[in-house]
């Protein structure tokens, strides 16, 4: 049985990202990014056990020795022998620092696909370039910044000065930022959350048009899953920070040839079985924040299917007095 044959499971994944967002949102502005991340991981892990799948984490919180839950290779889900085998990529809280500081842009994210469909990248860095459907086929990560911007602007029927480039605010991007501005385009710096940043480029109302720069490899796979569902495009290349990291990446099984390879959206997320779910934690261009009102909490989520390109936005009202989430760390169900 494949993911495509069980469409009802798609909506079950929304419950998973909702739970992670609800627990993480309690930590907003408290200055404890690790506490927020742990709460999101625990909630997501607990809710996955209620989904009838035989899941395997291929993108997670790290290797087994680094993460007690949702580590790469961990088996999740409550399915039996007749339920689908599924690859799972998660970022329980994309934007831990954003959450700890009470800043916008944090989301809880999950992608799932048939077994073998999602590329398992360890936690290192990759160079990325991503666009929405209108500019699909116009990007080339090996080409200059200026040429990429020219092609994207033409595809969007924009003047160069109308183009907005999303870039992580990091010292390593000084040259990139200078090149974008020299070309005449605008720069939108984000402190964290480049999954949401990439998705924003495929969302007309966001005002963002292209994401460029170096970020986490796992986030690249999650962004690819969402962009495939939206009809967008992404390319990534492995970007070791120094010779020691390059050596480690090769030791993990990546060849010297792969170090130079441009990985496409199809390489990162093969076929059309993918579903993607995200729930807003602190709000932003992509999804609104979790809002608490007395004994209720309101969440805003999106769930997408690659095969049909269906995108559903879901607003849910949760009763905080009665809603519980299974918790492995506390060996019981806990209230949201």
N, C-alpha and C positions, 0 to 999 in steps of 0.2 A: 504494500500500500504506500502511495506517495503522498506528499504534502498536498498536491493539487487535488487529490481525491477526497480530501477532508477539509472543505472550505470552512466548516464551522469552527475548526481549530483556530482559524485566523483571529476571530474575535476573542478567543481565550487568551491570546497573547496580550491583548489590551489590558486585561485584568492584571497581568504580570507587571507591565510598566506602570499601571496606576498604583499598584501596591508599593512599588519602589519609590515613586514620586511622593506618595502620601507620607511615607516614613521619613524620606530625606527632607521634605519641606519643613518638618518639625525642627530641623537643625539650621534653618536659614538664618544667617546673620549672627550665629553664635561663635564664629571664629574657630570652629573645629571641623576641618574638612575630612579628617579621618573618621570622626564620629558620624558625619553625614553619609560618607561612603559605606561604612559598615552597616548602617541602618538600611540603606538602599539594597545592598547585597543580600542581607538577611531576608528582607521582604521578598525580593525577586526570587531567591532560591526557594523560599517556602511556597510561593504561588506556583512556581514551575512544577512542583510535585503534584499539583492538582490537575495538570494538563495531561490528557491521554496521548502521550507521545513517548517514544524511546529516544531521548535526546542526548546529544553529546556536545559539550562546550568546545568550540574551536577558536573562539575569541572570547577571552574572559579577563579575570582580574590578575592573571599572571600564571606562572607555573605552579604545580602542586605545593612545592616547598614555600612559595611566597604567599599563597592565598588559601585559607581554610575552606572557602566556598567559591563556587563558580570559577574554578581554575581550569586551565586548558586541559582537556581530556576527561573532565568530570562527567559522569552520566547523570542526567536529570530527567524528570518527568515521571508520571505515574502510570504510563502505558504498559500494556501486556504484549504478548507475542504477535497479536494481530494489529497492533497500532503502528503508525508510521515511524521509521527511523529518520531522525532529523538532526541536521547540523544547527547549532545555536551559536550566535554571536551576540554578546551582551556588553553594554556599558551601563551598569546600574545607575550611575550618576555621571553623566558627561558634563563636567563643570563643577568639580568638588570645591575648588577655590571660589568660584562664583557663588555657590551656595553658602559657603562659610562667611563670605563678605556681604551677602544679601544683594548681589548684583544679578542683573538679568542674563538669560541665555542658558541656564542649566536645564537639562532634560534627562529622563530615564529612557534608555534605548534598548531595543531587542530586534534582531533579525533572525529568521529561521528559513531553512530550505531543505530539500532532499539531501540525504547523506551524501557527502562528497562534493556538494555544490559550492560551499563557501571555503575560500582559501584561508588556511590557518597561518597567520603571521604572528610570530612572537612580538614581544613589546620592544620594538626598536623604532627608528625614525625613517620616514619616507618623504620624498619631495612629492607634492601633489598639485594637480590643476583640475578644476571641476567647473562644469557649467550646466545650465538647464537645457531643456529639449530644443529651444530655438537655436542654440549654438552648438548642438551635437555635431561632431565631425569637424569642428573648426579648431580644435586644440591639438597642440603637439608639444609635449613637455621638453623635447630636445631643441625646440626652436627658441628664438629670442622672446623676451617678455613683450617687446614692442610689436613683433609680428603676430603673436597670439592675440594681443589686445586689438590690433587692427582687424583681424578676421572675426573676432567676437563682436566688435562694434558694428561691422558690416552686416553680420547675420542678424543682429538685433535692430538694424536700421537706426543706430545711435551715432551721434557725434562722439568723438573720443572723450570729450569733456563730460559727457553724460554717463560714461561707463563707471561703475563702482566695483572695486576689487577688494575682496575680503582677505585679510592677512592677519595671522596671529601676531600679536605685539611681542616680538622677541628680538633681542640684539642681533641674532643671526640673519634677520630679515632687513637690515638697514639698506643693503645694496638693492634688494628687490623693491623696497618701498621707493627708493630714489629713482629706479628705472621706471616704475609705474607712473610716478609724478612727472618725470621728464617726458614720458610719452603723452602726457596730457590727461590721463585718467585720474579718477578720484580713489582715495584709499579709505577703507573702513577697517580700523584696527579692532580686533577682538582679543580679550585677555585669555580666554579659554573657550572650549566648546566648538571645535572645528567640524564636528558632525553636523550640528545645527547650522554652522556657517556654510557648509557645502549645500545642505538642503535648501537654505534660504536662496541660493543662486538659481534654484529651480522653482521658486515660488514668486510669482509676478508681483505680489503685493509687498515683498520685502524690500525692494529697491536695490538688492545686491545682484550682481551679474556674473561674477567669476571669482572663484577661490584659488589662491596661489600660495605656495610656500611649503615649508617643512613642518610636519606634525607626526603624530603617532601612527604607526602602521595599523594597529587594530581599528582605530577610528576611520582609517581609509577604507577598510572592508565594510564597516557599517555604513559609511557614506555611499559606497558603491551600491549596496543593497537598496538604499532609499532612492538613489538617483536612477537605478534601473527601473524601479517601479514608477518613477515620475517621467521617464523617457530622457533623462539627462545623461551626462557623460563624465567620466573621471579617468585620469591616468596617474600612476604613481611609479616612482623609482626608489629603490633602497638608498638611504642616505646615512651612511655611518658617520658618526661625529668625529671619530679618530681611528688610527690604525688598530688600537686594541679592540674597539667595538666591531670593526670590520672583521678581525680575526674571530671574534665570538660569533658573528653572524654566519661565517663560513663553517664554524664548528657545529652550528645548529642545523647544517645540512644544505645551506644555500651555496650554489656554485659561484665561481668568479664570473661566469657568463650571466647568471641571474642577477648579480650585482649591478649589471649594466642594462638589464632588461626593463622595458617599459611595460608595466602591467596595466591592462585595460579593465574596464568595468566587467567585461565578460570573464576575464581571468580571475578577478577577485570574487565574482559572484556568478557562477556558471548556470546557464539555463534560465527557465522562467518560473521555477517553483517558489521563488522567494516571497516571503511576506515580511513586512517591516512595521514595527509599532514603536511609538514614542509618546511620552506624556510629559507635559511641561512641569517644571519644578519651581523655577523662579521667574518665569515669564520671559518674553522677548519677541523678536520678529516672527518666530516660527509658531510657538504655542504659548498660551497664557499660563500664568502661575497657578499653583494650588492655592485655593482660597478657603479659609476656615470661617464659618458663620455659626457660632454657638455649637450645637451638637451635629452640625453637618460640615462636610468638606466638598468642594467642587473641583473636579479635575478636567483638564482639556487635553485630549489625545488625538493622535492620527494613526490610522492603520491602512496599509497599502498592500495590494497584491500585484506582483509583477506581470502575471499572465494576462490579466484583464486591464491593467493600469487603473484599477479602481482605487480611489483615495477617499476614505471616510474620516470625517472629523467627528469626534464623539465628546460630548459634554456629559459628565456623570455627577450625580449628587450622592454622596456617601454618608450614611448615618454613623457617626463616630462612636456612639454608645453601643452599637451592636455589631459593627463590622470588625472582623478579626483577620489577622494574617498569620499563617503557620510560621513559627520561628524555630529554626534548628538551634540557634545559640542559647535560647531560653527553654528549649524542649517543651514548648507549649504554644498555644495560640495567643497572640497579643493584639490588643486593640490598636487601631490606626491612630 
